[in-house]
Amino acid sequence: MGLRSTVALISVFGLCVVVACDRNREPQTQTSPTTTASAVTSSSAAVETTPTKPIPPTATPTLGYTPKLVPMKGQRGSVTFDVSLPQVDGSGNAAARDRFNQGMQTALDDLINEVNDRKYIGVQIWTGGVDLRPGEESSRVTGITEHLLAGVTVFGWEGAHGAHPNLDVTTLVINTATAQPITFADVFPNQEVARARLRELVPQLDSTGRLKAGGSNLGDTRQSLEHEKFEKWLPTPDGLRVYVAVYTALGHFASVTVPWAKIRDFVAPAELPILLS
């Protein structure tokens, strides 16, 4: 599996249809002469929304790692980007640190390449969600523990002739002992059984009700959930946080935290202490 534990481009060009494109591959080191970087403490968004609840906090510096956001600006092909990229620095495991940083860079590179490959014109990419329910998530380092580094990127983007803005969410979890990504397959040895269990649980746990939506002009999210692979996920102390694609009119994604107690029996025994660290 690729560098990121789960990498997917979600782009939408119908009024009420979300198309999920897995970009699950090893990152390619890419450079751009138009890209600049420096550390900052907050991200800027081209589309502003009023938070309805606090954005989850960035991880606390610990164990020789310091989280930060790095502004990346430039142009490649038809794409102009101005984003803040989650990174870590410090004296922790250098291999794990570099693998995490490269993975976050690859999330941006893959989106830029995907959009350029589709020949879209005048595309702008910015940090922050288009919707994702205001305040639910932002690009950040989400976890630094003895056993892992975790983070998420949230990029909004739109072409010159797009019907509406789109949203791209990428998650990454790195095992600090091996400097390797922790994948969905690592966590759940029987992937299909685990997915079936998650498809059962997430609509029950979604407080917004979007994953129960059906039979309306917003689209039947229950039907789209049948194809959800849950490859965008992050470990949290409370459970497995998953980002589930929903129809554009419903906000592109719903984020739901599934308590560990409800899925513990499906998790590989060797992975559980790493995820709970």
N, C-alpha and C positions, 0 to 999 in steps of 0.2 A: 504494500500500500504506500501512498505517497507521504510526503513530509507532514502534511497536516492530518490531524486525526480525522477531520472531515472537512472537505472543501467543496462548496457547491455554488454555482452562479444561479441566482434566481432572477430572471428577467421577464418582463411582462410587456406584451405589445397588443393584446386584446383588452377590452374594457374590463373584463372580469375573469381573465385566465392567467394563471401562473404557470410558467414552464420551468422545471428544475433541470439544470445541466450539471452533472457531476464533473468536477475538475480534480479528480483524485489521482495525482501523479507526483513523482518526485520533483522538487522544485529545481528550476534551472537558474543558475546565477545570471542575473541580468543587470546591466548598468545602463544609465542614460546620462548623457552630458548635460541634459537640462534639468536633472534632479538635484535638489539641494536638501540638506538635513541639518537640524540643530534641535537640542532638547527643549521641550516645553512641558507645561504641566496641565494644559487643557486643550481640548480639540475645538476647531472652528467648523461650523456647518454652513453650507450654502443655503440650506433650507432650515429655518428656525421653527421650532414648535414650543409650546408651553407645556412643561412637564406636569403630569398629573400625579406623579409619585417620584420619589428620589431615584436617580439613576444608581444602580449598584456601584459600590465603591471600587476604586482601583486597589490592587493588592498592596499590602504594607511592605516596605523594604525589610528584608530579613535574609539570613543565611548567606550573606555576601552578594545578594541580588538587589538591584534597585530598579523598580519599574519607571517607565517614562513614556511620553508621547513625542514623536519626532515629526516635524512638519516636512512633507514631501510635496514639492511643486514642480511642474514641468509639463512638457507636451511630447507625445509620441504618436506619430501618425495623425489621425483625426481626433485624438483624445487629449484633452487638457485636464490635468488633475491638480487638486489642492487639498491634501488630506493630512491627517495626523496618524502616524503609524505606531502601534504599541511595540515597545522594545524593552529589553532589560540590559543593564550593564552591571559592573561590579566584579568582585573577586570570587564569585561562585564557580561552579564547574564550567570552564570556558567552552567546552564542546557542547554542552547543553544550552548554554547561553547563546552561542552562535547559531545553533540549529533552530532555536526559537526565533531569533531575530530574522534569520533567513526565511523561515516559514511565513512570518508576518509580511515580509517584503514580497514573497511569492504570491500571497493573496492579492496584493495590489497588481503585481505584474500579470497574473493570470487574467484578472478582470480587464486590464488594458488590452492585452493580446486578444482576448475573446471578442471584445467590442470592435477592435480593429479588423479582426478576421471577418466579422459580419458586415463590414463596409458601411457602418453607420457614420453619419456625417455630424461634425460639430458636437461631439460628446463631451460633457462636463462630468467629472467625478469629484465628489466632495465627501467629507467626513460627516457621519451622522445619519440618522434614519430619515426616510421619507415619511414613514408612519410608524410601524412596529409598535404602535400605541406609545404616545409620547412618554418619555422617561423610562421605558422598559430596558433599553440597552444603549451602549455607546462603545466605540472602539476603546479597548483598555486591556491592560494585563489583569486578568481576573484572579489568578492564584499563584502564590509562591510558597511552596512547602518543602519539607525535607526530601520529598520524592518526585515532585513535578513542578513544571512551569506551565501555566495555561493562559490563554488570551483569546480575544475575539476582535474581529474587524467588522465595522458596519459602514458600508459605503453607499451613498445615494448617487445615482447617475441618470442622465437623460440626454438623448440626442436632439439635434436641432429640430427634427420633425417628429419627435416622439409623441405618442398620445398622452403620456403621463410619465412622471418620474418612476424609476425602478429602484430596487433595493438588493444589495448583495451582502450576505452575512457569511463569515468564515470563522471557524473555531479551530484551535490548535492546542494539543496537550502533549508535552514532552516529558518523558521519564528522565529525571536528572542523573540517574545512575548510569543509564545506557546512552543518553543523548539521542534516543529514538522516539518517534511519535507513538503515542498510545492510541490505538484505533478502536473502532466499534467492535471489530472482530476480536481484538485482544480482550476487551471487557466482557463480551458475550460470546462464549464458545459456540453456542447454538443460536446463531443470529436470527433465524426466522422465528423461532419460539420467542426470543426476546422482543422482536419487533411486534409480534402478535400481542404480547402482553402490554407493550407500550401503547399500541393502537387502542387497546381497551382502556388503559388508565388515563392517557392525556386528556381526552374529552371530559372525563369526570373531574380532573384537577384544574382545568382551564377556567379561571374565574371570570374571564371575559365572555365566555359562551361561544366564541368564534368557532371552536372545533366541534360544536354541536349544530352549527348552522346548516340548514338544508331547506330545499324547496322554496327559495326566494330568488329575487333578481340579483342577489349577491353571490349566487352560486352555491352548490352543495359541497361544503367542506368535508362532509363525511365521506363522500366519494373520493376526493383527492387524498384523504388520509389513508385510504387503502393502499396507496402507492408510496407512502412516506417511508423512507429508510432510516430516519433518525441519525443521519451521519453528521449532523451539526449538533454537537453536545459539549457540555462542560461539567466537570465535577464541582460540586459545592458541598459545604458541610451538611446541608439539609437534604441533598439528593442529587440526582442527575438532571441538569438543566438542559432541555432540548429546545431547538428552534424549528418550528413546524411551519411549512409553507401553507399559506392560505390565499384566497383570492385577493386581487388587488384592492377591491373595494372594502375588504376587511382588514387591510393593513399590511399585506405581503407576508408577515410572519406572526405567529403566536409563540411566545416563550412560556414554557411550563416546567416547573421543577417537580420531578417524581421522587418521593421519599425513598431513601435506600431500603427501608424496611419492606417496601412493596416489590422490590426487584432484587433483593439480596440473593435469593436462591438462583437467579439467572446469571449472576456475575461470577467470573472466574475467580476462584479462591485466592490465587496469587496476586490478582489485580486489586482486590477490595482494600487491603491495607494501604496501598499506594494512593488510591482514589480518596480514601478517608483521612489521609495524613494532613 
